[in-house]
């Protein structure tokens, strides 16, 4: 058994999340975690809503509510959406808890004590009309390095380089389009140059990463500069240093505290159990594994900023230092970054109506249909386009006609002809060949899942489903009732066993329907657990909030990653369809919805 931390990117709480978000961070992390639990590993899957920073502040002002009220609204909405999608978090929390503030301040304070938070005077952007500070992300202009016309003040999404808004060519405010003024301001900067050697040594050991992620991360080392870790803003975590704590206009940079959330969520999870220190098994034990899931726009913060914060906390940079009270914390084992999902050939944009929100699609279609599309055609290694035509095709041709039809017609044949799972007679070569194929899938599919090759893993699982469908067509058990009743029973037993194996192979991808398939063949209990929404009190006296948690215990609610012999004599009732076939009119209806949003 290995302890595995699944660290999932924190969705920002300024609005509902669209399917591009969950294609990058949500479904891939859940598929991996479900498989690893089934394979016998001790998984801790954590995340939460990211609730600080300028976008929430600006939007709250526009709506006439407080930042906390806005964050509360979207925190709950996101929790509900991820629950409906079946993402099996051990804890999905938020960054506005007192616990998170405490953990983030501890890391900042120790990084500073070790000399890696350096105070510098720099230029900050101010709105001429309001006198308010304009955060870097709210300034756009032309990148001085690559010439990209829509570079942000903190980073160019085209070339990936970190930027300063004062360096942009023709900078403009995203809030009102005016040209900002630049004034002197003092902030704390993470001394990345002092951590560059340690970062480089660590990155050079990460040979198993996806090539695009590793290459991008290594390229970042070429021109490291100190990175500001505080901001001129009044919404966020106070700077935990004497003379700064009471300064209401200075807060920790949202990207400093957001990545700390992986640690603070682990600590909160442990505090909500009977062993408040058990988080250390995933963070201090060097044998533990940690996988961070996100979209490619967040690689910088997970392969550079967060590791740098951790190295500084352990005193592992050029300046040395003492390890903080949490001990030496594990660096990421792997940064699992997905590419972007586009929609009907366009980039997702809520403001332009080019968007499909998670809750909208789940209100009309089965969650496993969306999960299947993301796993089969999502942006694992390259940008991928979501089209309604392809969503309908994959649902109907692969889920309904392929897997769902196999389950229903086998269960129906058993129900009508026998009423229960039959015992097998003497097996013929065609029978043993199929059973050998399904059992081999536990190795082939499992190895691909462990290597974060989910597209290939799902394709392999569906290939085995195809082999089982072919077996049923070749053996034609519906013709055997009158000519060879005993042979019919053997064929249906073998088919039911193969379906049981396929159900396990597909369970990480399709937990909702895998549970239904299990019950269709007489299973009792839970084999593919879903998360629960729990209303909790803040552990340290803050306001209560909803969290996602669940019971994911191997052998209790989680089925093992292995072939389990079906039990002859198990009653089989008349089945109902596992998946809903979609009418071709869905495509026109959904495209019309998009057109209405774009008006």
C-alpha positions in Angstrom: 0.0 0.0 0.0 1.2 3.5 -0.9 -0.2 6.7 0.6 -1.3 9.0 -2.3 -2.2 12.6 -2.0 -4.5 13.7 -4.9 -4.1 17.5 -4.8 -6.8 19.0 -7.1 -6.8 22.5 -8.4 -9.0 24.9 -6.4 -11.9 26.3 -8.5 -12.3 30.0 -8.2 -15.5 31.1 -6.4 -16.6 34.0 -8.5 -19.1 32.1 -10.6 -20.3 28.6 -11.5 -17.7 26.3 -13.1 -18.0 25.3 -16.7 -17.2 21.9 -18.2 -13.7 23.1 -19.3 -12.8 23.5 -15.7 -13.8 20.0 -14.6 -12.2 18.5 -17.8 -8.9 19.9 -16.5 -8.9 19.3 -12.8 -12.1 17.5 -11.7 -12.8 14.3 -13.6 -9.1 13.2 -14.2 -8.3 13.5 -10.5 -11.4 11.6 -9.5 -10.7 8.7 -12.0 -7.1 8.4 -10.7 -8.2 8.5 -7.1 -11.0 5.9 -7.6 -8.6 3.6 -9.3 -5.9 3.9 -6.7 -8.3 3.2 -3.9 -9.6 0.1 -5.7 -6.0 -1.0 -6.2 -5.4 -0.9 -2.4 -3.7 2.4 -1.9 -4.5 4.9 0.9 -5.7 8.0 -1.0 -6.3 11.5 0.4 -8.1 13.7 -2.2 -8.4 17.3 -1.2 -9.3 20.7 -2.7 -11.8 23.5 -2.1 -12.9 26.8 -3.5 -10.3 29.6 -3.9 -12.0 32.7 -2.5 -9.5 35.5 -2.2 -8.1 38.0 -4.8 -9.3 40.8 -7.0 -12.0 39.1 -9.2 -14.2 38.3 -6.2 -13.6 41.8 -4.8 -14.5 43.5 -8.1 -17.6 41.3 -8.8 -18.8 41.8 -5.2 -18.7 45.5 -5.6 -20.5 45.3 -8.9 -23.3 43.3 -7.3 -23.5 45.3 -4.1 -22.6 42.5 -1.8 -19.6 41.7 0.4 -16.8 39.5 -0.9 -17.7 36.9 1.7 -21.4 36.9 0.6 -20.3 36.3 -3.0 -17.9 33.6 -2.0 -20.5 31.9 0.1 -22.9 31.8 -2.8 -20.5 30.3 -5.3 -18.8 28.0 -2.8 -22.2 26.3 -2.3 -22.9 26.2 -6.0 -19.6 24.6 -6.8 -19.9 22.1 -4.0 -23.3 21.1 -5.4 -22.0 20.8 -8.9 -19.0 18.7 -8.0 -21.2 16.5 -5.8 -23.5 15.9 -8.8 -20.6 14.9 -11.0 -19.5 12.4 -8.4 -16.1 13.7 -7.5 -14.9 11.6 -4.5 -13.2 14.2 -2.4 -12.0 13.2 1.1 -12.4 16.9 1.8 -13.5 19.7 -0.4 -13.3 22.9 1.7 -12.6 26.6 1.1 -9.8 29.2 1.6 -11.8 31.4 3.9 -11.6 29.1 6.9 -9.7 30.1 10.0 -7.7 26.9 9.7 -6.5 27.9 6.2 -5.6 31.4 7.4 -3.5 29.8 10.1 -1.6 27.4 7.8 -1.0 30.0 5.1 0.4 32.5 7.7 2.6 29.8 9.2 4.2 29.1 5.8 4.7 32.8 5.0 6.1 33.5 8.4 8.6 30.7 8.2 9.6 31.5 4.6 10.2 35.0 5.8 12.2 34.0 8.8 14.4 31.8 6.6 15.2 34.8 4.4 13.2 33.9 1.3 10.5 36.6 1.6 12.4 39.8 0.8 10.9 43.3 1.1 11.2 45.4 -2.0 9.8 48.7 -3.3 8.2 48.3 -6.7 5.7 50.1 -8.9 2.0 49.4 -8.5 -0.8 50.2 -10.9 -3.5 52.6 -9.8 -6.8 53.6 -11.4 -6.6 57.4 -12.2 -10.4 57.8 -11.8 -10.8 56.0 -8.5 -7.4 56.0 -6.9 -7.7 52.3 -6.2 -4.9 49.8 -6.8 -5.3 47.7 -10.0 -4.0 44.2 -9.4 -1.7 42.7 -12.0 -4.3 40.3 -13.5 -6.6 43.3 -14.2 -4.2 44.9 -16.5 -3.7 43.8 -20.1 -1.4 44.9 -22.8 1.2 43.6 -25.3 3.8 41.2 -24.0 7.3 42.8 -24.3 8.8 39.3 -24.8 6.7 37.6 -27.5 4.4 40.4 -28.7 1.2 38.7 -27.6 -1.5 41.3 -27.6 -3.6 40.1 -24.6 -0.9 39.5 -22.0 -1.9 39.9 -18.4 0.1 42.0 -15.9 1.3 39.0 -14.0 1.9 36.5 -16.8 1.7 36.0 -20.5 -0.5 33.0 -21.4 1.2 32.8 -24.8 4.8 32.5 -23.9 4.4 31.6 -20.2 6.8 34.3 -18.9 6.1 36.1 -15.6 5.6 39.8 -16.2 5.3 43.1 -14.4 2.4 45.3 -15.5 4.7 48.2 -15.9 6.6 46.2 -18.6 3.5 45.8 -20.7 3.3 47.7 -23.9 0.1 49.9 -24.0 -1.3 48.6 -20.7 -5.0 49.0 -20.1 -7.3 48.4 -17.1 -9.7 45.4 -17.7 -12.1 47.1 -15.3 -12.8 50.3 -17.3 -10.2 50.4 -20.1 -8.3 53.4 -18.8 -4.5 53.6 -18.8 -3.2 52.9 -15.3 -0.8 55.1 -13.4 2.2 53.5 -11.8 3.2 54.5 -8.2 5.7 53.1 -5.7 4.5 50.4 -3.3 6.3 48.0 -0.9 5.7 44.2 -1.0 7.3 40.9 0.0 8.8 38.9 -2.8 9.5 35.2 -2.9 13.3 35.0 -3.6 13.1 32.6 -6.5 16.7 33.1 -7.5 17.9 32.0 -4.1 15.8 28.8 -4.6 16.7 28.2 -8.2 19.4 25.6 -7.6 17.2 23.6 -5.3 14.3 23.9 -7.7 16.4 22.8 -10.6 17.8 19.8 -8.8 14.3 18.7 -7.9 12.9 19.2 -11.4 15.7 17.2 -13.0 14.5 14.1 -11.0 11.0 14.4 -12.4 11.6 12.2 -15.4 8.2 10.6 -15.5 6.2 13.8 -16.0 4.3 14.5 -19.2 6.9 15.9 -21.6 5.1 19.2 -22.2 4.8 19.9 -18.4 8.4 19.1 -17.6 9.8 21.1 -20.6 7.8 24.1 -19.7 8.8 23.8 -16.0 12.5 23.5 -16.8 12.3 26.5 -19.1 11.0 28.6 -16.3 14.3 28.2 -14.5 16.2 30.2 -17.2 15.1 33.6 -16.0 13.9 33.4 -12.4 13.1 36.7 -10.7 11.7 37.4 -7.3 7.9 37.1 -7.4 5.6 39.3 -5.3 3.7 37.4 -2.6 1.7 40.3 -1.2 -0.8 42.6 -2.9 -2.4 46.0 -2.4 -5.9 44.7 -1.6 -8.2 44.6 1.4 -9.7 41.1 0.7 -7.5 38.2 1.7 -5.2 36.9 4.4 -3.3 39.5 6.5 0.5 39.6 6.3 1.6 37.8 9.5 4.5 40.1 10.4 4.8 42.8 13.0 3.9 46.2 11.5 2.0 44.5 8.6 -0.8 42.6 10.3 -3.0 45.6 10.9 -2.4 47.1 7.5 -5.8 46.6 5.9 -4.6 47.4 2.4 -1.9 44.7 2.3 -2.8 41.0 2.0 -1.1 37.8 0.9 -1.2 37.2 -2.8 -4.1 34.9 -3.7 -1.7 32.5 -5.5 0.5 32.2 -2.4 -2.4 31.1 -0.2 -4.3 29.1 -2.8 -1.5 26.5 -3.2 -1.1 26.3 0.6 -4.7 25.0 0.4 -3.5 21.5 -0.4 -1.8 21.4 3.0 -4.4 23.3 4.9 -7.2 21.0 3.5 -5.2 17.9 4.5 -4.8 19.4 8.0 -8.5 20.2 8.2 -9.5 16.7 7.1 -7.3 15.2 9.8 -8.7 17.5 12.4 -12.2 16.3 11.4 -11.2 12.7 12.1 -10.1 11.0 15.3 -6.4 11.6 14.6 -5.6 15.3 14.0 -2.0 14.5 13.1 -2.6 11.9 10.5 -2.2 14.4 7.6 1.6 14.0 8.3 1.4 10.5 6.7 0.9 12.2 3.3 3.1 15.2 3.9 6.1 14.2 6.0 6.6 10.5 5.0 9.0 10.5 2.0 7.5 7.3 0.8 4.1 9.0 0.1 3.2 10.1 -3.4 1.5 13.4 -4.4 -0.1 14.1 -7.7 -1.3 17.6 -8.5 -4.1 18.0 -11.1 -4.8 21.2 -13.0 -5.1 22.9 -16.4 -2.0 24.0 -18.2 -2.4 27.7 -17.3 -1.6 26.8 -13.7 1.6 24.8 -14.2 3.8 27.7 -13.1 2.3 27.8 -9.7 2.6 24.1 -9.1 6.0 23.3 -10.6 7.7 26.5 -9.5 5.9 28.7 -6.9 4.5 26.0 -4.6 7.7 23.9 -4.6 9.7 27.1 -3.9 7.4 27.9 -1.0 8.0 24.4 0.4 11.7 24.5 -0.1 11.9 27.8 1.6 9.9 26.5 4.5 12.4 23.6 4.9 15.4 26.0 4.6 16.5 24.2 1.4 17.6 27.2 -0.7 20.8 29.1 -0.9 20.1 31.0 2.3 19.6 27.9 4.4 17.2 28.2 7.3 15.2 26.2 9.9 12.4 23.8 9.2 9.0 25.1 10.3 6.7 23.4 12.8 4.9 21.3 10.2 8.2 19.6 9.4 9.8 19.0 6.0 6.9 18.8 3.6 6.9 16.6 0.5 7.4 18.3 -2.9 5.0 17.2 -5.7 5.7 13.8 -7.1 4.0 14.8 -10.3 2.2 17.8 -11.8 -0.5 16.3 -14.0 -1.6 19.1 -16.3 -4.3 18.9 -18.9 -4.6 21.0 -22.0 -7.6 23.2 -22.7 -11.1 22.2 -23.7 -12.7 24.4 -26.3 -16.4 24.4 -27.3 -17.7 24.3 -30.8 -14.3 25.6 -32.0 -14.2 28.6 -29.6 -12.5 29.3 -26.3 -14.8 29.2 -23.3 -16.0 32.7 -22.3 -18.7 33.3 -19.8 -18.9 37.0 -20.8 -19.5 36.1 -24.5 -21.9 33.2 -23.8 -19.5 30.6 -25.1 -20.0 28.4 -22.1 -21.6 25.2 -20.8 -21.9 25.3 -17.0 -21.6 22.0 -15.2 -24.9 22.4 -13.4 -26.7 23.1 -16.7 -25.4 20.0 -18.5 -26.1 17.8 -15.5 -29.6 19.1 -15.3 -30.3 17.7 -18.7 -27.9 14.7 -19.1 -26.5 11.9 -17.1 -23.3 12.7 -15.1 -21.6 9.6 -16.5 -22.3 10.8 -20.1 -20.2 13.9 -19.4 -17.6 12.0 -17.5 -17.3 9.5 -20.4 -16.8 12.3 -22.9 -14.2 14.0 -20.8 -12.3 10.7 -20.3 -12.6 9.5 -23.9 -12.1 12.8 -25.8 -10.9 15.3 -23.2 -7.8 17.5 -23.3 -5.3 15.0 -21.8 -2.3 15.8 -24.0 -3.6 18.4 -26.4 -6.4 20.9 -26.7 -9.7 19.2 -27.5 -13.0 20.6 -28.8 -16.3 19.8 -27.2 -19.1 19.6 -29.7 -22.7 18.6 -29.1 -22.7 16.4 -32.1 -19.8 14.4 -30.7 -21.3 14.3 -27.2 -24.5 12.8 -28.7 -22.6 10.4 -30.9 -20.4 9.1 -28.1 -23.3 8.8 -25.7 -25.5 6.9 -28.2 -22.9 4.8 -30.0 -20.5 3.9 -27.2 -22.4 4.1 -23.9 -25.9 3.2 -25.0 -25.4 0.9 -27.9 -22.1 -0.5 -26.6 -21.8 -0.9 -22.9 -25.5 -0.3 -21.9 -26.9 -2.6 -24.5 -24.5 -5.4 -23.4 -25.6 -5.1 -19.8 -29.3 -4.9 -20.6 -29.6 -7.7 -23.1 -27.6 -10.1 -20.9 -29.6 -9.3 -17.8 -32.8 -9.6 -19.8 -31.8 -13.0 -21.2 -31.0 -14.3 -17.7 -34.2 -12.8 -16.3 -36.5 -14.2 -19.0 -35.0 -17.6 -19.3 -33.7 -18.4 -15.8 -34.5 -15.8 -13.3 -31.1 -16.1 -11.7 -27.4 -16.3 -12.5 -26.8 -19.8 -13.8 -23.9 -22.0 -12.9 -21.4 -22.7 -15.7 -21.0 -26.1 -17.2 -17.9 -27.2 -19.1 -16.2 -24.2 -20.7 -15.3 -24.2 -24.3 -12.2 -22.4 -25.7 -14.3 -19.4 -26.7 -15.5 -19.0 -23.1 -12.0 -19.3 -21.5 -10.6 -16.9 -24.1 -13.1 -14.2 -23.2 -12.6 -14.7 -19.4 -8.8 -14.5 -19.9 -9.3 -11.2 -21.9 -11.4 -9.6 -19.2 -9.0 -10.7 -16.4 -6.0 -9.4 -18.3 -7.8 -6.0 -18.4 -7.1 -5.5 -14.7 -3.4 -5.2 -15.6 -3.6 -3.4 -18.9 -6.2 -0.8 -17.8 -4.7 -0.5 -14.4 -1.2 0.2 -15.7 -2.5 2.9 -18.0 -4.5 4.6 -15.2 -1.5 4.6 -12.9 0.5 6.3 -15.6 -2.2 9.0 -16.1 -3.1 7.7 -19.5 -6.8 7.8 -19.0 -7.8 8.1 -22.6 -5.9 4.9 -23.5 -7.2 3.2 -20.3 -10.8 3.9 -21.2 -10.2 2.8 -24.8 -8.8 -0.5 -23.5 -11.7 -1.0 -21.2 -14.2 -0.4 -24.0 -12.2 -2.7 -26.3 -12.9 -5.5 -23.7 -16.6 -4.5 -23.7 -16.5 -4.9 -27.4 -15.0 -8.4 -27.1 -17.8 -9.3 -24.7 -20.4 -8.0 -27.1 -18.8 -10.0 -29.9 -18.8 -13.1 -27.7 -22.5 -12.8 -27.1 -23.2 -12.2 -30.8 -21.1 -15.2 -31.8 -22.5 -17.7 -29.2 -26.1 -16.5 -29.7 -27.5 -17.8 -26.4 -31.1 -16.8 -27.3 -31.0 -19.6 -29.9 -29.8 -22.3 -27.4 -32.8 -22.5 -25.1 -34.5 -25.3 -27.1 -31.4 -26.9 -28.7 -28.8 -26.9 -25.8 -30.2 -25.5 -22.5 -27.1 -26.4 -20.5 -24.9 -24.6 -23.1 -27.1 -21.5 -22.9 -26.6 -21.4 -19.1 -22.8 -21.6 -19.5 -22.8 -18.8 -22.1 -24.9 -16.6 -19.9 -22.8 -17.3 -16.9 -19.6 -16.4 -18.8 -21.2 -13.3 -20.2 -22.4 -12.2 -16.7 -18.9 -12.8 -15.4 -17.3 -10.8 -18.2 -19.8 -7.9 -17.5 -18.9 -8.0 -13.9 -15.2 -7.6 -14.8 -16.0 -4.8 -17.3 -18.0 -3.1 -14.6 -15.0 -3.0 -12.3 -12.7 -1.8 -15.1 -15.1 1.1 -15.9 -15.9 2.0 -12.3 -13.3 4.8 -12.0 -14.7 6.5 -15.1 -18.4 5.8 -14.6 -19.2 5.4 -10.9 -22.9 6.2 -11.1 -23.6 3.6 -13.8 -21.2 1.1 -12.4 -23.2 1.0 -9.3 -26.4 0.5 -11.4 -24.8 -2.3 -13.3 -23.8 -4.0 -10.0 -27.4 -3.8 -8.8 -28.8 -5.0 -12.1 -26.9 -8.3 -11.6 -28.2 -8.7 -8.1 -25.5 -6.9 -6.2 -26.2 -5.5 -2.7 -24.4 -2.6 -1.1 -22.0 0.0 -2.5 -19.2 -0.6 -4.9 -18.7 2.8 -6.4 -19.2 5.4 -3.5 -20.3 8.9 -4.2 -19.4 12.0 -2.2 -21.7 13.5 0.4 -22.4 17.2 1.1 -22.0 17.8 4.8 -22.8 21.0 6.6 -20.0 21.7 9.1 -18.9 24.3 11.6 -15.6 26.1 11.2 -13.2 24.3 13.5 -11.9 27.6 14.9 -15.0 29.6 15.3 -15.7 31.0 11.9 -19.0 30.7 9.9 -20.2 27.3 8.9 -20.1 26.0 5.3 -20.7 23.0 3.2 -18.0 20.4 2.4 -17.7 17.3 0.3 -16.6 14.2 2.2 -17.3 10.5 1.9 -16.6 7.0 3.0 -14.2 5.4 0.5 -13.1 2.3 2.4 -11.8 -0.7 0.4 -14.0 -3.7 0.9 -16.7 -1.7 2.7 -17.8 0.8 0.0 -15.0 0.5 -2.6 -14.8 -2.7 -4.8 -11.3 -4.1 -5.2 -9.5 -3.9 -8.5 -9.9 -7.6 -9.3 -12.1 -10.1 -10.9 -14.7 -11.4 -8.4 -16.5 -14.6 -9.1 -20.2 -14.1 -9.7 -22.6 -16.2 -7.5 -24.9 -18.7 -9.2 -28.4 -18.5 -7.9 -28.4 -14.7 -7.5 -31.8 -13.5 -8.6 -31.9 -11.2 -11.7 -34.9 -8.9 -12.1 -36.0 -7.4 -15.4 -33.5 -4.6 -16.1 -34.1 -1.0 -16.9 -31.8 0.9 -19.3 -28.5 2.1 -17.7 -28.0 5.0 -20.1 -30.4 7.4 -21.8 -30.3 7.5 -25.6 -30.2 11.1 -26.9 -32.3 12.3 -29.8 -30.5 13.9 -32.7 -32.5 17.1 -32.0 -30.3 17.6 -28.9 -27.6 19.1 -31.1 -29.9 21.8 -32.6 -31.5 22.6 -29.3 -28.1 23.1 -27.5 -26.6 25.1 -30.3 -29.7 27.3 -30.2 -29.1 27.8 -26.4 -25.6 28.9 -27.2 -26.8 31.3 -29.9 -29.2 32.9 -27.4 -26.5 33.4 -24.8 -24.3 35.0 -27.4 -26.8 37.7 -28.3 
